[in-house]
């Protein structure tokens, strides 16, 4: 009976970890170039961001080598902020981000412009996706390029929420 329970638990756990998308990260990330201010151009909408417009994020290096993460957005006339922390991993484009104490989630840089002007970010599952830009809007050409990458990685583009900046 114990063995059956162990096998069932393993099946449940591996089933939960199943990822239907390609969320692999870029080969390298120049953290110094990645730091700074980004606009959130599009995202998969979640309860923690629902209703937010004019969203942006600022990444800054801390003295301890971790990264401060400051998310900002407007909900009506009210500015909302969320402060978090990102830790580096052995994989340069895979960070671990936390907004809630000891609980960290994957932050995967899946696409980055050679000039660090736009980026595609995902999580450990297909539930999270963000398109970031150094400017409030993407040109049509860049938007097409990023959406092609999103589709190539098997993410559902119809779930993207395009943020009003």
N, C-alpha and C positions, 0 to 999 in steps of 0.2 A: 504494500500500500504506500509506503514511504517513497519507494522508487517511482511509482506511478505519479504521485504528487509532485515529485521533483521534475519529472519529464513534462508534466502539464505546466508547471510554473516556468520552466525554460521555454516552452512553446509560447506562453503568454508574453513573457518578457521579450523574446526575440520578435514576436509579432508586433509588439508595441514599438520596437526600434526600427521597424521596416520603413525605408525611405523610398518613395516612388519617383523621386527626382534626382537629378545630378547636382548635388550641392558641393561638389569638389571646389577647392579654393585655388586661387592663382598660385603660380610657382614661387613668386617672391612678392614682398610688400616692403616698400621703403616707408617705415613708420613715420619718420620725420616729415615726409611729403604728404602722408595721409592725415596727419594731425591738422587741427584747425576747424573752420566752420564749413558745414555742408547744409544744403537745403534738402528736405525730404520731398522729392518730386512725386513719388508714388509709393504705395505700400499695400500689403495685405492688411486690411483693417482688423483691429482687435479691440477688446474692451478697454485696454489701457490707453489707446489712442483715439477711440471713437469720438467723433465730433470735433476733433482738433484740426485746425487749418493753420496756414502759415507756420508749418512745423520746420524745425531745424535742429541741428545737433552740433555741439562743439566738443572736440576731443583735444585734451591737453595732457602733456606728460607730467607725471608727478615725480617728486624727488626719489620715491622708492622704486621707480621704474614702471609702475602701473600707470594706467591712463584714467584721468577723470573724464566722465561722460556727462554732458549737460544737454538734456533734451528739452526743447521749448516749443510751445504751440499756443495758439489762441483758441479758446472756447467761447464764442461770442465776443464779448469785450474783455474777457478775463485771460490774463497770461498764466499758463500752466507750465510748471517746470518739474522735471524729474532728474535727480542727480544720481549717478551711478559710478561704477568703477569697472574697468576692464583689465584683465590680466593677460599677459603674453603667454603663449604656449610654445612648445618645440616646433610647431608648424607656423611659419611667419605670418600667414594670412588667416590664421584661425585664432581668434581671441575668445576669452571667456568673460562675459559681461554679467554684472549683477546690479540690480536696483533694490534687492530685498535681502540684505544681510548676507548670509553664507550661501545663498542659492544662486548659482551661476548657470548661464546658458551659452551655447555656441553662438558666435558672431562670425560668420564666414564671408570673407571678401572673395566673391566668386568671379568678379570682373572688375578691372580697374583700367581706366584710360591711361595711356602712356604718360600723359601730362597731369594725371591725377585731377581731372576736371569732372569726372563722373564715375560712379561705382555701382555695382550690383551686390547686394548683401543678402545673405540667407541665414537660416538657422540649422539646427540638427535635423529638422523634419521639413516637410513641405508646407507647414503652417505659417512660416514667416518669410517675408520677402520685402526688401526695400530698394528703391532706386534713389540714389543720392546724387546731388550735383552741387558744384561750387556756385552755380547761378540759379535763380528761382525757376527757370524753365530750360528745357532741353531743346536744341534745334531739332527740326524734323528729321534730319539725317541721323543725329545721335539717338533720338528716340527710337527710330526704326532699328538701329544697330543693337540697342539694349533690348528691345522687345524680341528681336530675332534670337538673342542669347537666352532670354527667358523661355521662349518656346523650345529652343534646342535642348534646354535642360529639363523640359517636360513640366514646367510650372504652368498653372492655369492663368493666362493673361486676363481672362474675364473677371478674376477676383481682384485685380489691381484697382486700388482707389487712387485717383489722380488728385493730389492735394492742391487746393487753391492757395496760391502764394500771394 
